[in-house]
Amino acid sequence: MYSGVFPRRRKTITYALVLFIKTRQNTPLLAAGMNGERGSRGCNPLERGFQRGCRPLWSRSGLMPRPRRRALRASEAPCGVRVYFDLEKYRKAISQFEKSEKSHNYQETSYSKYNCFYLGYCFLNLGNFKKAVEYFEQYLRFNKNDSEVLSYVGWCYMLLNKPSDALKTYLQGTKLQGNLPYWHAECARILMKLNHSAEAFEHLELAKAKAKDTNEKKLIKILEYEFEGKLVKAIESLKKVVNNLNTNTFKSRLIPKADYYVMMSRYQKEVGNTKEVLSCLQKAFEDNPNDLWVINELAMEYADQEIKLDKALKLINRALFYQPDNSIFIDTEGWILFKMGRKEEAKLEIRKSLALNPNCKDTQMHHKLIMT
């Protein structure tokens, strides 16, 4: 768990690793770390994903409710211990889960369900959104009513710049949890992105009707200002929300204070107030210095304004240490290197980012600028 300082990856393993278990003849091999129970360290993949910066931000592509604490039922999971996953050795964990799948020739539904669940979270923790979606989609075939995994699938599609696929996912969510404003708000955002404003406002009205507490209503109103192009009003509303949070008038149930600052920075950027953009991101970083997405935003802004480039590079390397396959973070590193005059290194990173996420418009733009 985070404790105010950025965690360091363990260099040694302090207890024995369980690679495989074969309890009886003709029983499929079981991947390491698969007992279906929460360990003493609280290794719920949903929770760990949020800790490692996998939590979507509304400013990017998702108003994400806080996750429930849960684990798969024992009847759904093979026995064993999630050692590699618990130790955050995600590549090794992936290897073991994949071997587990092959060992039963993909015939054991309960094992496949469990393996796909954890494979999705392993890839998500590494920042590989394409592979995460692939396994989450497989998992949803076994458990189509898992709303949390469904929300991650939609978010990953947005990061992969596949808004149509994301829209289908969120529309599915409206049928699954029709009483939550979250799904309709996301549908509205995507429809605006696809230039279907009439449908977007219809979903926004549905979200507004389903919003129950003050926080939800404020967020929906801010989104309405954004759709109407009233960014100054959106900024003013966000400032009021942050002030209320600072005075403990109400507690944010949906997203933390740092994310409000990031949202505000995006709006400030659109109205051309670069000074306030940096101020908002620095406040977000001060509020949550361990959020990888906040780190990425701040590093990119330093690069855009061509200031503190050495610090920007250290920040993004810090994020990449935990999510080395995150195409967005890799793109940020390439852009920083370009601004530092290290053009050849920048080209390598941008190409790597494009290989992981060829549809990303920001990376495409950076590639065009760097290659000229």
Phi, psi and omega in degrees: 000151177288147180221033176099343177239154182286127186291152176251143180292137180293138180269337180230156178261124189271353176217164189296141176268131176266112184278303180216156176230134174231101190284330178202166182298143180069011175268133181300149175296142182248129183292153178300138175080052184219064180255355176074008179236153177287131179282178182294337181270002177068057189265047170295124183299329176298314181293316181294324177300319179294321180296323186273007176093014178278352183295124178293150175249142180297329181295337178263296184197032175180128170272090191265119174297153178295142186285151172282153172276123180198165173217164177294149178294152182301327181292341181267351190237141171293170179275175181125190181230134182280061190295306184298319179295316181297328180273003180064028174267073193292325180293319176293322178298317179301316180302317182288320179294322178293321176295323177299319179296316182292329186295334179249017176054032176060028183261337183270104185300317183296323179288318180298319179300314182292315181298315181296323177303309182284327176297319177301315181288328176297312180294325178295319179294333177274349180088012179268089187290328180296312179290325179300313179299318181304313182281326176296322177297320177296319179297321181292341174293329178272332182218078187289348182263012179278098186291328181292314178295323178299320179293326177291323178299314178299317180297316180297322178297323178293319179295330178274007180056049174237071186298327180295318177293322178296319181298317177301320180295313182291327175295324175297323178295325179296329177282328183282318181227068185295346181272354182262134179289338185307310185296317180292323178297318179292319176301318180299315180298317182291319180298323175295321178297327180270008178065032174251071189294322181299313179293325180299315180291331175297314179292326179295322177295322177295319178297318180297320181292331183267349179294130187252321183252172184301319182298313180299316182297321179295318181294319178296320179296320177298319178295322177297317176300320180298314181297325182277357181078014181266068186291329178297317177294322178298318179296316179299319179294320179296321178298320178295320178298314181297318178298321177295321177295319180295329181261008178060030177296319172210157182258134179288120179270336187266309181220151182284170185299323180304324182289328175297319178297321179294318176302315181297322180297324179294316178294320178298324180294320181293329179270000174086019181263080187295327179298316180289329177302308181296320179299316180296316182291324177294322177293321177298318180294320178296323181287324181215080184289354181258001179279116185296327180287324175295317177302315180298316181299315182294317179298318180294322180293321175302318180293316181299321180270359178055048176228153175047047185293325177297318178294320179299318180294320177296320180297311184289328175295328176296318178291319181291337177300326182263332177230074186293342181259009182284109185297329180290318178294321179295319177299318179299317179299316179298320180292321178295315179299321178297316180294335179276357180087008180264070192295319182295318177295322180298318180301318180299316182291319180295320178296320178297317179297316179296325178296324180280328185215076186293344183267359183289118184291323179298316180293322177300318179294316179297320179299316180297317182290319184287326184280349180278000000 
